[in-house]
Amino acid sequence: MADVTSLFRSNAAHSPSMAALARESDGAGLVDFCIPCNPYFPTPAMFEDMAARLRDIITYYPSSADTITAELCDLLQLPPQCVAMGNGSTELITWIDHLLVRESLAVPVPTFGRWTDQPMETGKRVDMFPLQESGGFALDLAQYAEFIRARGTKVAVICNPNNPDGGFLHKHALVQFMDAMADLDLVVIDESFLEFADTEVEPSVVQEAMLRPNVIVLRSLGKNFGLHGIRFGYLVANPSLAGRIRSMLPKWNLNSFAEHVVFMLKEHGAEYQQSLHQVRRDRMDMSGQLSSLPGLTVYPSQGNFLFVRLPVGAEGTVVRDRMLTEHRLLVRECGNKIGSSSRFLRLVVRPQVDVRRLVSGLEQVLYGTSRRGAAVPEQATGTGYSSGTAAIDRLVSETNGAGTQGLAAQAIGAGAGAHAPGLPAAPAAGIGMPLPAAPSPVPVGADGGMPMPAASSQGAQQMPPPVPQQMPQPVQQPVQQPMQQPPVPQQPDPQLMPHPLAAPARVPAPAPMSAAAPYPPPQAPAPAPVPAQMQMPTGPTPPGVPARGGLTAAQVRGTDGLSPAPAGGWSGGQAQNWPEAAGMGQVF
C-alpha cells in the first residue's frame, strides 16, 4: 500500500477512483469513507438481478434517453418536458456552463469542485463567496445576495446540502432568494444530496423551479441509489430551459445499466425509503462517536457525510496517508478544495461497525497510540494546506476573481503601501479568503432584507424579510493543548465587499408568511467599480478568454495554458412506497 498514496499527489480537485486504487493494491479489506455513496441500496436482491442480466445489459443498445426519462418522470410525478437526464450530474453542469453561463458565475466555497473548475475552464469569471469557519460554514443568503450585486454576477449557484460541510437551507429561504435573483441569467440549486436530509418534510424546490424562467434544480441518482458507476442524474426546470439542455444531449447519452435500474425501481420503493432512513440514523451515531475524540470538531450536516476539523497539530495529508496504509481506511482530505484546507476531512456516513473501525484508526493516528506515534504537526506557517492549494487559495484570497492582473496591480503599488483599486488588500499568507466587512453600495430594505431585482418593480410579491437567528456552535471537545490564534486579515476595500450581517442559524425555523410585511422594494443595484486595466468589451466572452479579467483554469493552476498543468407518488402498483415528486414528501 506504500505506493498507493502517490495517487493523491496530483493537482486534481478529486480523490483517485476506486479502480485506480485497486490497480495499485490488492483492495482487500479497504473501507471507503471517501466516496459519498448510499451503503444500503441497491439491495442484495437487486444486485443479483443485475448480475443475472449482465450479458444482455452490456450487449445491446439502451433505449433512447427520451424513453428512460419518461419512465423516471412517471415514477417521480414530473412532466417530461421539464426534465433532462444526463450521464451524471457533471455532464449537465458542463452543458449548463456552455449554454447558459455567459461571463460570470457566483458560488459559495468550499463546494463541489465542478462548480468552480468547469466555468474557469471555459474562461468565465468565478466569484467565490467564502463560507466562514467561524460561522460553522453556514451560508448567509442576505450576504450572498449583496455579494452577487456588488460583483455584478450573472449566474448564482447554491448547493443544498452543501458539499463538503453538509450545510442546509430551508425551502422558504431558497424561494425568497430565487425571487430576489429573478433578474439574473440563471440560478442553480444543486440538490444532489437532498434526499439524505431530514430536517424538513418537503425541502426540494423542484416545483418552484418549473414555474420560474431562470431556475434549474440539479439532482443526482448515483449518490442516492449508491450507484456512482452508472453515471446518471437529472435536472428540473421550466420547459424552455430543460428543452434547451435536452436538445444538446446525444440520443443515447444514458447507458443500459441506467435504463435497467430506472425500470426496476418501481418494485423497490420500500427498500429505498428504508435505506435513507438508516443513513440518517447512522449519521447521528457517527457524529456522536467522532465528537468524543479530543480536539476534533464535527459540523452539523444534512448530507450523507460529515465535515470535521482535525485537532491542532494534525495535518490532513499525513492523516489520510496513514489511515490508508496502516488501517486500510480511505478518507477525503479537503486540502484541494478551494476555500478549505488540509485541516479538514470529509467522512462519508457508513454503518456502525465501520465507524468503530474509523474511530479506532483516528485515535491511533491522531493521539499516538500506535508504534508510529501521533500525526506529524503542521508547518510553522500554520497554513495546513496540501501541495498546490495554498497558491490557489492565495490567488482567490487576494483578488476573488480579479485574476493575475489584479495581483500585478497589487505588486506595483506594494512599495507605496497601496493596493489595486477596487480590490481588497492582500491578507497575510495562510489567512484564506477575506471576510466581507465594509458597507455595500447596493441598496437594501430598512429591515435588512434581501435586495430584489431591478427589472421587476411592478407587482413585486410581498414577503417578510428573513429572520436572523443565533448560529448554533459546532460540536467541539476540549483541546489538550492551547489553540493557535490565526493572524488577523487586513480590512478589505470598502468599495468592493459588503457589510457583514448577523449569521442566521444553519437550520432556521421557517418564518410565517404574511402579506402585512412587504418585501423590500426592488431597486437598481450599483455595480462594483472595475479597474481600468481589467475592463473588457461587453457581450459574450469567447471560449478560453477570461471575462472581465477573470481567471482561466491555466491561471488558477499556475501555468501559461500552453504546457500541461503539474501532477480535481409513483404510478404503478408500488406507488405508495415511494416519495412524492423528486423524492421528497416522506416523514421519518
KOLDREN-281530 format. One record per residue (C-alpha): x, y, z; residue number from 0. Coordinates in steps of 0.1 Angstrom, whole numbers. Layout:
<nodes>
{east=X north=Y up=Z k=NUM}
...
</nodes>
This chain:
<nodes>
{east=0 north=0 up=0 k=0}
{east=30 north=23 up=2 k=1}
{east=28 north=33 up=-35 k=2}
{east=-9 north=39 up=-34 k=3}
{east=-6 north=72 up=-16 k=4}
{east=12 north=87 up=-47 k=5}
{east=-23 north=87 up=-64 k=6}
{east=-32 north=116 up=-42 k=7}
{east=-3 north=138 up=-52 k=8}
{east=-19 north=151 up=-84 k=9}
{east=-33 north=186 up=-87 k=10}
{east=-69 north=174 up=-94 k=11}
{east=-97 north=185 up=-71 k=12}
{east=-110 north=150 up=-66 k=13}
{east=-97 north=118 up=-50 k=14}
{east=-85 north=89 up=-71 k=15}
{east=-111 north=64 up=-83 k=16}
{east=-116 north=31 up=-66 k=17}
{east=-105 north=14 up=-99 k=18}
{east=-71 north=33 up=-97 k=19}
{east=-67 north=24 up=-60 k=20}
{east=-75 north=-13 up=-68 k=21}
{east=-48 north=-13 up=-95 k=22}
{east=-22 north=-1 up=-71 k=23}
{east=-31 north=-25 up=-43 k=24}
{east=-50 north=-58 up=-37 k=25}
{east=-80 north=-38 up=-25 k=26}
{east=-88 north=-64 up=2 k=27}
{east=-104 north=-51 up=33 k=28}
{east=-104 north=-14 up=22 k=29}
{east=-133 north=6 up=39 k=30}
{east=-144 north=36 up=19 k=31}
{east=-152 north=68 up=39 k=32}
{east=-144 north=90 up=8 k=33}
{east=-170 north=84 up=-19 k=34}
{east=-205 north=96 up=-8 k=35}
{east=-225 north=65 up=-16 k=36}
{east=-257 north=51 up=-1 k=37}
{east=-243 north=18 up=15 k=38}
{east=-278 north=2 up=19 k=39}
{east=-290 north=5 up=-17 k=40}
{east=-294 north=-13 up=-41 k=41}
{east=-304 north=-43 up=-21 k=42}
{east=-286 north=-77 up=-25 k=43}
{east=-316 north=-90 up=-44 k=44}
{east=-313 north=-61 up=-69 k=45}
{east=-276 north=-68 up=-74 k=46}
{east=-284 north=-104 up=-81 k=47}
{east=-310 north=-94 up=-106 k=48}
{east=-285 north=-71 up=-125 k=49}
{east=-258 north=-99 up=-124 k=50}
{east=-282 north=-124 up=-139 k=51}
{east=-290 north=-100 up=-167 k=52}
{east=-254 north=-87 up=-172 k=53}
{east=-249 north=-103 up=-206 k=54}
{east=-280 north=-86 up=-221 k=55}
{east=-274 north=-53 up=-204 k=56}
{east=-239 north=-48 up=-218 k=57}
{east=-245 north=-65 up=-252 k=58}
{east=-273 north=-44 up=-266 k=59}
{east=-280 north=-7 up=-271 k=60}
{east=-301 north=10 up=-245 k=61}
{east=-334 north=27 up=-253 k=62}
{east=-333 north=64 up=-262 k=63}
{east=-328 north=90 up=-235 k=64}
{east=-364 north=101 up=-240 k=65}
{east=-377 north=67 up=-231 k=66}
{east=-357 north=64 up=-200 k=67}
{east=-365 north=100 up=-190 k=68}
{east=-402 north=93 up=-195 k=69}
{east=-401 north=63 up=-171 k=70}
{east=-382 north=83 up=-145 k=71}
{east=-407 north=112 up=-147 k=72}
{east=-436 north=87 up=-144 k=73}
{east=-421 north=75 up=-112 k=74}
{east=-413 north=110 up=-98 k=75}
{east=-446 north=126 up=-110 k=76}
{east=-427 north=152 up=-130 k=77}
{east=-436 north=164 up=-165 k=78}
{east=-410 north=150 up=-190 k=79}
{east=-408 north=184 up=-208 k=80}
{east=-394 north=199 up=-176 k=81}
{east=-367 north=172 up=-171 k=82}
{east=-333 north=164 up=-188 k=83}
{east=-313 north=133 up=-178 k=84}
{east=-276 north=133 up=-181 k=85}
{east=-247 north=109 up=-179 k=86}
{east=-240 north=120 up=-144 k=87}
{east=-246 north=155 up=-129 k=88}
{east=-212 north=166 up=-143 k=89}
{east=-225 north=162 up=-179 k=90}
{east=-254 north=185 up=-170 k=91}
{east=-231 north=210 up=-153 k=92}
{east=-209 north=211 up=-184 k=93}
{east=-239 north=219 up=-207 k=94}
{east=-253 north=245 up=-182 k=95}
{east=-219 north=262 up=-183 k=96}
{east=-216 north=261 up=-221 k=97}
{east=-252 north=272 up=-229 k=98}
{east=-264 north=294 up=-200 k=99}
{east=-233 north=309 up=-183 k=100}
{east=-223 north=340 up=-204 k=101}
{east=-195 north=356 up=-185 k=102}
{east=-196 north=351 up=-147 k=103}
{east=-208 north=327 up=-120 k=104}
{east=-210 north=331 up=-82 k=105}
{east=-207 north=302 up=-59 k=106}
{east=-200 north=298 up=-21 k=107}
{east=-168 north=280 up=-13 k=108}
{east=-158 north=254 up=-3 k=109}
{east=-182 north=234 up=-25 k=110}
{east=-183 north=207 up=-52 k=111}
{east=-153 north=213 up=-74 k=112}
{east=-170 north=213 up=-108 k=113}
{east=-189 north=244 up=-99 k=114}
{east=-156 north=263 up=-97 k=115}
{east=-135 north=244 up=-122 k=116}
{east=-159 north=240 up=-151 k=117}
{east=-166 north=277 up=-157 k=118}
{east=-130 north=286 up=-152 k=119}
{east=-120 north=261 up=-179 k=120}
{east=-142 north=279 up=-204 k=121}
{east=-128 north=314 up=-195 k=122}
{east=-156 north=326 up=-172 k=123}
{east=-152 north=347 up=-142 k=124}
{east=-160 north=328 up=-110 k=125}
{east=-169 north=350 up=-80 k=126}
{east=-163 north=328 up=-49 k=127}
{east=-182 north=337 up=-18 k=128}
{east=-162 north=324 up=12 k=129}
{east=-181 north=304 up=39 k=130}
{east=-166 north=313 up=72 k=131}
{east=-152 north=287 up=95 k=132}
{east=-161 north=310 up=125 k=133}
{east=-197 north=307 up=114 k=134}
{east=-197 north=269 up=110 k=135}
{east=-196 north=273 up=72 k=136}
{east=-232 north=284 up=72 k=137}
{east=-244 north=303 up=41 k=138}
{east=-260 north=337 up=49 k=139}
{east=-283 north=343 up=19 k=140}
{east=-286 north=380 up=25 k=141}
{east=-248 north=385 up=25 k=142}
{east=-245 north=362 up=-6 k=143}
{east=-271 north=383 up=-24 k=144}
{east=-253 north=415 up=-16 k=145}
{east=-220 north=399 up=-28 k=146}
{east=-237 north=390 up=-61 k=147}
{east=-249 north=425 up=-66 k=148}
{east=-216 north=441 up=-58 k=149}
{east=-198 north=418 up=-82 k=150}
{east=-224 north=421 up=-110 k=151}
{east=-225 north=384 up=-113 k=152}
{east=-248 north=369 up=-140 k=153}
{east=-253 north=333 up=-126 k=154}
{east=-257 north=322 up=-89 k=155}
{east=-252 north=286 up=-76 k=156}
{east=-263 north=271 up=-43 k=157}
{east=-257 north=235 up=-32 k=158}
{east=-282 north=223 up=-7 k=159}
{east=-270 north=205 up=13 k=160}
{east=-235 north=218 up=5 k=161}
{east=-206 north=195 up=-2 k=162}
{east=-183 north=191 up=18 k=163}
{east=-198 north=206 up=50 k=164}
{east=-235 north=194 up=47 k=165}
{east=-249 north=229 up=54 k=166}
{east=-287 north=231 up=48 k=167}
{east=-311 north=259 up=38 k=168}
{east=-348 north=257 up=43 k=169}
{east=-371 north=258 up=13 k=170}
{east=-388 north=291 up=22 k=171}
{east=-354 north=308 up=23 k=172}
{east=-344 north=294 up=-10 k=173}
{east=-376 north=305 up=-27 k=174}
{east=-371 north=341 up=-13 k=175}
{east=-336 north=340 up=-28 k=176}
{east=-348 north=328 up=-62 k=177}
{east=-373 north=356 up=-63 k=178}
{east=-348 north=382 up=-53 k=179}
{east=-324 north=370 up=-81 k=180}
{east=-352 north=369 up=-108 k=181}
{east=-332 north=393 up=-130 k=182}
{east=-301 north=371 up=-132 k=183}
{east=-294 north=350 up=-162 k=184}
{east=-297 north=318 up=-141 k=185}
{east=-300 north=305 up=-106 k=186}
{east=-289 north=269 up=-100 k=187}
{east=-299 north=249 up=-69 k=188}
{east=-279 north=217 up=-67 k=189}
{east=-299 north=192 up=-46 k=190}
{east=-276 north=162 up=-53 k=191}
{east=-276 north=152 up=-16 k=192}
{east=-310 north=165 up=-5 k=193}
{east=-327 north=131 up=-1 k=194}
{east=-305 north=124 up=29 k=195}
{east=-319 north=155 up=47 k=196}
{east=-344 north=150 up=74 k=197}
{east=-349 north=185 up=90 k=198}
{east=-378 north=194 up=67 k=199}
{east=-407 north=174 up=53 k=200}
{east=-405 north=187 up=17 k=201}
{east=-373 north=206 up=12 k=202}
{east=-370 north=203 up=-26 k=203}
{east=-377 north=234 up=-47 k=204}
{east=-383 north=214 up=-80 k=205}
{east=-420 north=225 up=-81 k=206}
{east=-410 north=262 up=-78 k=207}
{east=-382 north=258 up=-104 k=208}
{east=-407 north=247 up=-131 k=209}
{east=-426 north=279 up=-126 k=210}
{east=-397 north=303 up=-129 k=211}
{east=-379 north=314 up=-161 k=212}
{east=-343 north=313 up=-148 k=213}
{east=-341 north=285 up=-122 k=214}
{east=-326 north=250 up=-126 k=215}
{east=-326 north=223 up=-99 k=216}
{east=-299 north=196 up=-103 k=217}
{east=-304 north=162 up=-88 k=218}
{east=-283 north=130 up=-85 k=219}
{east=-294 north=94 up=-88 k=220}
{east=-260 north=78 up=-84 k=221}
{east=-255 north=92 up=-49 k=222}
{east=-290 north=84 up=-37 k=223}
{east=-291 north=49 up=-51 k=224}
{east=-254 north=41 up=-43 k=225}
{east=-246 north=36 up=-80 k=226}
{east=-219 north=62 up=-89 k=227}
{east=-205 north=40 up=-116 k=228}
{east=-237 north=40 up=-136 k=229}
{east=-234 north=78 up=-141 k=230}
{east=-270 north=92 up=-142 k=231}
{east=-287 north=123 up=-129 k=232}
{east=-312 north=148 up=-140 k=233}
{east=-322 north=185 up=-139 k=234}
{east=-357 north=201 up=-135 k=235}
{east=-365 north=235 up=-150 k=236}
{east=-392 north=252 up=-170 k=237}
{east=-398 north=236 up=-204 k=238}
{east=-377 north=261 up=-223 k=239}
{east=-346 north=258 up=-202 k=240}
{east=-349 north=220 up=-198 k=241}
{east=-356 north=216 up=-235 k=242}
{east=-325 north=237 up=-244 k=243}
{east=-303 north=214 up=-224 k=244}
{east=-321 north=183 up=-236 k=245}
{east=-316 north=193 up=-273 k=246}
{east=-278 north=192 up=-269 k=247}
{east=-276 north=158 up=-254 k=248}
{east=-269 north=127 up=-275 k=249}
{east=-298 north=103 up=-282 k=250}
{east=-280 north=75 up=-263 k=251}
{east=-263 north=95 up=-236 k=252}
{east=-277 north=71 up=-210 k=253}
{east=-263 north=35 up=-208 k=254}
{east=-281 north=2 up=-204 k=255}
{east=-273 north=-1 up=-167 k=256}
{east=-291 north=33 up=-161 k=257}
{east=-321 north=21 up=-181 k=258}
{east=-323 north=-12 up=-162 k=259}
{east=-321 north=5 up=-128 k=260}
{east=-347 north=31 up=-136 k=261}
{east=-372 north=5 up=-149 k=262}
{east=-367 north=-18 up=-118 k=263}
{east=-371 north=9 up=-92 k=264}
{east=-409 north=8 up=-90 k=265}
{east=-406 north=-26 up=-74 k=266}
{east=-382 north=-14 up=-47 k=267}
{east=-396 north=18 up=-33 k=268}
{east=-399 north=5 up=3 k=269}
{east=-363 north=-7 up=4 k=270}
{east=-351 north=27 up=-9 k=271}
{east=-370 north=46 up=18 k=272}
{east=-356 north=23 up=44 k=273}
{east=-320 north=29 up=31 k=274}
{east=-324 north=67 up=35 k=275}
{east=-338 north=62 up=70 k=276}
{east=-309 north=41 up=80 k=277}
{east=-283 north=66 up=66 k=278}
{east=-299 north=93 up=87 k=279}
{east=-297 north=72 up=118 k=280}
{east=-261 north=63 up=111 k=281}
{east=-252 north=100 up=106 k=282}
{east=-264 north=108 up=141 k=283}
{east=-245 north=78 up=156 k=284}
{east=-213 north=86 up=136 k=285}
{east=-214 north=123 up=146 k=286}
{east=-216 north=113 up=183 k=287}
{east=-187 north=89 up=181 k=288}
{east=-164 north=113 up=163 k=289}
{east=-174 north=142 up=186 k=290}
{east=-159 north=121 up=215 k=291}
{east=-124 north=124 up=201 k=292}
{east=-104 north=153 up=218 k=293}
{east=-99 north=184 up=197 k=294}
{east=-120 north=171 up=167 k=295}
{east=-147 north=194 up=155 k=296}
{east=-178 north=179 up=138 k=297}
{east=-200 north=203 up=119 k=298}
{east=-238 north=197 up=116 k=299}
{east=-247 north=180 up=83 k=300}
{east=-278 north=171 up=63 k=301}
{east=-259 north=151 up=37 k=302}
{east=-246 north=115 up=39 k=303}
{east=-212 north=128 up=50 k=304}
{east=-197 north=147 up=79 k=305}
{east=-172 north=176 up=77 k=306}
{east=-146 north=175 up=105 k=307}
{east=-117 north=197 up=116 k=308}
{east=-87 north=179 up=128 k=309}
{east=-71 north=188 up=162 k=310}
{east=-44 north=214 up=162 k=311}
{east=-11 north=198 up=152 k=312}
{east=-26 north=173 up=128 k=313}
{east=-21 north=177 up=91 k=314}
{east=-47 north=161 up=68 k=315}
{east=-25 north=146 up=41 k=316}
{east=-5 north=128 up=68 k=317}
{east=-36 north=116 up=85 k=318}
{east=-51 north=105 up=51 k=319}
{east=-20 north=85 up=41 k=320}
{east=-16 north=68 up=74 k=321}
{east=-52 north=59 up=77 k=322}
{east=-49 north=43 up=42 k=323}
{east=-16 north=25 up=47 k=324}
{east=-19 north=15 up=83 k=325}
{east=-56 north=9 up=87 k=326}
{east=-69 north=4 up=51 k=327}
{east=-94 north=33 up=56 k=328}
{east=-99 north=57 up=27 k=329}
{east=-108 north=92 up=39 k=330}
{east=-113 north=125 up=20 k=331}
{east=-87 north=151 up=29 k=332}
{east=-101 north=185 up=17 k=333}
{east=-69 north=205 up=11 k=334}
{east=-75 north=205 up=-27 k=335}
{east=-110 north=221 up=-23 k=336}
{east=-109 north=259 up=-28 k=337}
{east=-119 north=276 up=4 k=338}
{east=-109 north=246 up=26 k=339}
{east=-75 north=233 up=38 k=340}
{east=-60 north=200 up=48 k=341}
{east=-70 north=207 up=84 k=342}
{east=-104 north=193 up=73 k=343}
{east=-117 north=158 up=63 k=344}
{east=-150 north=148 up=48 k=345}
{east=-161 north=115 up=61 k=346}
{east=-189 north=95 up=44 k=347}
{east=-216 north=81 up=67 k=348}
{east=-213 north=43 up=70 k=349}
{east=-227 north=15 up=92 k=350}
{east=-217 north=15 up=128 k=351}
{east=-193 north=-14 up=125 k=352}
{east=-172 north=6 up=100 k=353}
{east=-174 north=37 up=121 k=354}
{east=-160 north=19 up=151 k=355}
{east=-130 north=9 up=129 k=356}
{east=-127 north=45 up=118 k=357}
{east=-127 north=59 up=153 k=358}
{east=-101 north=34 up=164 k=359}
{east=-78 north=43 up=135 k=360}
{east=-81 north=80 up=141 k=361}
{east=-73 north=75 up=178 k=362}
{east=-41 north=57 up=169 k=363}
{east=-31 north=82 up=142 k=364}
{east=-40 north=114 up=160 k=365}
{east=-30 north=106 up=195 k=366}
{east=0 north=84 up=191 k=367}
{east=-15 north=51 up=205 k=368}
{east=3 north=32 up=177 k=369}
{east=40 north=24 up=174 k=370}
{east=45 north=53 up=149 k=371}
{east=33 north=79 up=172 k=372}
{east=10 north=109 up=166 k=373}
{east=4 north=126 up=132 k=374}
{east=31 north=150 up=120 k=375}
{east=23 north=185 up=133 k=376}
{east=15 north=214 up=109 k=377}
{east=42 north=235 up=94 k=378}
{east=53 north=267 up=112 k=379}
{east=34 north=289 up=87 k=380}
{east=1 north=275 up=100 k=381}
{east=-14 north=272 up=66 k=382}
{east=-21 north=235 up=68 k=383}
{east=-26 north=234 up=30 k=384}
{east=-17 north=204 up=9 k=385}
{east=5 north=208 up=-21 k=386}
{east=-8 north=233 up=-46 k=387}
{east=-38 north=245 up=-26 k=388}
{east=-21 north=274 up=-8 k=389}
{east=-12 north=291 up=-41 k=390}
{east=-47 north=287 up=-55 k=391}
{east=-63 north=300 up=-23 k=392}
{east=-39 north=329 up=-21 k=393}
{east=-48 north=339 up=-57 k=394}
{east=-85 north=338 up=-48 k=395}
{east=-79 north=354 up=-14 k=396}
{east=-62 north=384 up=-28 k=397}
{east=-84 north=390 up=-59 k=398}
{east=-116 north=370 up=-55 k=399}
{east=-118 north=365 up=-92 k=400}
{east=-97 north=395 up=-104 k=401}
{east=-70 north=371 up=-116 k=402}
{east=-33 north=376 up=-122 k=403}
{east=-39 north=412 up=-135 k=404}
{east=-52 north=420 up=-100 k=405}
{east=-21 north=405 up=-85 k=406}
{east=2 north=425 up=-108 k=407}
{east=-16 north=457 up=-99 k=408}
{east=-12 north=450 up=-62 k=409}
{east=25 north=443 up=-67 k=410}
{east=30 north=476 up=-85 k=411}
{east=15 north=495 up=-56 k=412}
{east=32 north=474 up=-29 k=413}
{east=61 north=499 up=-24 k=414}
{east=37 north=527 up=-16 k=415}
{east=16 north=506 up=7 k=416}
{east=-13 north=507 up=-18 k=417}
{east=-33 north=480 up=-35 k=418}
{east=-51 north=478 up=-68 k=419}
{east=-82 north=500 up=-70 k=420}
{east=-114 north=480 up=-65 k=421}
{east=-96 north=451 up=-49 k=422}
{east=-92 north=441 up=-13 k=423}
{east=-59 north=445 up=4 k=424}
{east=-39 north=412 up=3 k=425}
{east=-41 north=393 up=35 k=426}
{east=-12 north=377 up=52 k=427}
{east=0 north=343 up=39 k=428}
{east=-22 north=314 up=50 k=429}
{east=-51 north=336 up=61 k=430}
{east=-76 north=324 up=35 k=431}
{east=-103 north=345 up=18 k=432}
{east=-112 north=378 up=35 k=433}
{east=-144 north=382 up=54 k=434}
{east=-167 north=408 up=40 k=435}
{east=-165 north=438 up=63 k=436}
{east=-174 north=470 up=46 k=437}
{east=-208 north=486 up=37 k=438}
{east=-221 north=477 up=3 k=439}
{east=-232 north=503 up=-22 k=440}
{east=-261 north=480 up=-30 k=441}
{east=-294 north=494 up=-15 k=442}
{east=-314 north=471 up=7 k=443}
{east=-345 north=474 up=27 k=444}
{east=-346 north=492 up=60 k=445}
{east=-351 north=459 up=78 k=446}
{east=-320 north=443 up=62 k=447}
{east=-340 north=421 up=38 k=448}
{east=-326 north=406 up=6 k=449}
{east=-324 north=430 up=-24 k=450}
{east=-349 north=424 up=-51 k=451}
{east=-341 north=427 up=-88 k=452}
{east=-344 north=460 up=-106 k=453}
{east=-362 north=445 up=-135 k=454}
{east=-395 north=436 up=-118 k=455}
{east=-405 north=465 up=-96 k=456}
{east=-442 north=464 up=-106 k=457}
{east=-463 north=439 up=-86 k=458}
{east=-435 north=426 up=-65 k=459}
{east=-446 north=398 up=-43 k=460}
{east=-449 north=408 up=-7 k=461}
{east=-429 north=386 up=17 k=462}
{east=-414 north=391 up=52 k=463}
{east=-377 north=395 up=55 k=464}
{east=-357 north=365 up=67 k=465}
{east=-354 north=363 up=104 k=466}
{east=-318 north=360 up=116 k=467}
{east=-313 north=337 up=145 k=468}
{east=-283 north=327 up=166 k=469}
{east=-259 north=303 up=149 k=470}
{east=-256 north=270 up=167 k=471}
{east=-220 north=262 up=176 k=472}
{east=-204 north=231 up=161 k=473}
{east=-198 north=202 up=185 k=474}
{east=-162 north=205 up=197 k=475}
{east=-144 north=187 up=225 k=476}
{east=-117 north=204 up=247 k=477}
{east=-83 north=205 up=231 k=478}
{east=-54 north=192 up=251 k=479}
{east=-31 north=220 up=240 k=480}
{east=-38 north=257 up=235 k=481}
{east=-53 north=267 up=202 k=482}
{east=-31 north=287 up=179 k=483}
{east=-46 north=321 up=171 k=484}
{east=-47 north=328 up=133 k=485}
{east=-33 north=361 up=121 k=486}
{east=-59 north=388 up=116 k=487}
{east=-65 north=397 up=79 k=488}
{east=-63 north=432 up=67 k=489}
{east=-95 north=451 up=61 k=490}
{east=-109 north=446 up=26 k=491}
{east=-116 north=475 up=2 k=492}
{east=-149 north=491 up=14 k=493}
{east=-159 north=497 up=-22 k=494}
{east=-160 north=460 up=-30 k=495}
{east=-170 north=439 up=-1 k=496}
{east=-205 north=440 up=15 k=497}
{east=-212 north=447 up=52 k=498}
{east=-214 north=416 up=74 k=499}
{east=-248 north=407 up=87 k=500}
{east=-257 north=386 up=116 k=501}
{east=-253 north=350 up=105 k=502}
{east=-285 north=330 up=105 k=503}
{east=-289 north=296 up=120 k=504}
{east=-278 north=267 up=99 k=505}
{east=-312 north=252 up=102 k=506}
{east=-336 north=281 up=110 k=507}
{east=-373 north=275 up=117 k=508}
{east=-395 north=285 up=88 k=509}
{east=-408 north=321 up=92 k=510}
{east=-445 north=325 up=87 k=511}
{east=-455 north=343 up=55 k=512}
{east=-476 north=374 up=59 k=513}
{east=-489 north=399 up=33 k=514}
{east=-487 north=426 up=60 k=515}
{east=-449 north=427 up=59 k=516}
{east=-439 north=438 up=24 k=517}
{east=-407 north=426 up=9 k=518}
{east=-381 north=455 up=4 k=519}
{east=-390 north=473 up=-29 k=520}
{east=-367 north=465 up=-58 k=521}
{east=-340 north=490 up=-66 k=522}
{east=-314 north=491 up=-92 k=523}
{east=-281 north=476 up=-79 k=524}
{east=-250 north=497 up=-81 k=525}
{east=-222 north=476 up=-97 k=526}
{east=-188 north=475 up=-81 k=527}
{east=-161 north=496 up=-98 k=528}
{east=-139 north=477 up=-122 k=529}
{east=-103 north=488 up=-126 k=530}
{east=-94 north=502 up=-160 k=531}
{east=-68 north=475 up=-167 k=532}
{east=-94 north=448 up=-161 k=533}
{east=-122 north=463 up=-183 k=534}
{east=-131 north=442 up=-213 k=535}
{east=-158 north=447 up=-241 k=536}
{east=-193 north=437 up=-231 k=537}
{east=-211 north=407 up=-246 k=538}
{east=-204 north=370 up=-246 k=539}
{east=-168 north=361 up=-238 k=540}
{east=-151 north=338 up=-264 k=541}
{east=-140 north=304 up=-251 k=542}
{east=-107 north=305 up=-232 k=543}
{east=-107 north=342 up=-227 k=544}
{east=-111 north=354 up=-191 k=545}
{east=-142 north=375 up=-186 k=546}
{east=-136 north=410 up=-172 k=547}
{east=-101 north=400 up=-160 k=548}
{east=-113 north=367 up=-145 k=549}
{east=-93 north=335 up=-142 k=550}
{east=-87 north=308 up=-167 k=551}
{east=-81 north=273 up=-155 k=552}
{east=-44 north=277 up=-165 k=553}
{east=-40 north=308 up=-145 k=554}
{east=-55 north=293 up=-114 k=555}
{east=-32 north=263 up=-117 k=556}
{east=-2 north=284 up=-122 k=557}
{east=6 north=276 up=-159 k=558}
{east=6 north=296 up=-191 k=559}
{east=-20 north=274 up=-207 k=560}
{east=5 north=260 up=-233 k=561}
{east=21 north=233 up=-212 k=562}
{east=1 north=207 up=-191 k=563}
{east=-6 north=215 up=-155 k=564}
{east=16 north=197 up=-129 k=565}
{east=6 north=164 up=-115 k=566}
{east=-99 north=180 up=-94 k=567}
{east=-464 north=91 up=-57 k=568}
{east=-451 north=70 up=-82 k=569}
{east=-475 north=54 up=-107 k=570}
{east=-479 north=17 up=-108 k=571}
{east=-485 north=-10 up=-83 k=572}
{east=-459 north=2 up=-58 k=573}
{east=-467 north=39 up=-58 k=574}
{east=-474 north=41 up=-21 k=575}
{east=-439 north=30 up=-13 k=576}
{east=-422 north=60 up=-30 k=577}
{east=-418 north=96 up=-21 k=578}
{east=-436 north=123 up=-39 k=579}
{east=-422 north=144 up=-67 k=580}
{east=-383 north=144 up=-69 k=581}
{east=-380 north=121 up=-40 k=582}
{east=-395 north=144 up=-13 k=583}
{east=-425 north=143 up=9 k=584}
{east=-420 north=115 up=34 k=585}
{east=-417 north=119 up=71 k=586}
{east=-394 north=96 up=90 k=587}
</nodes>
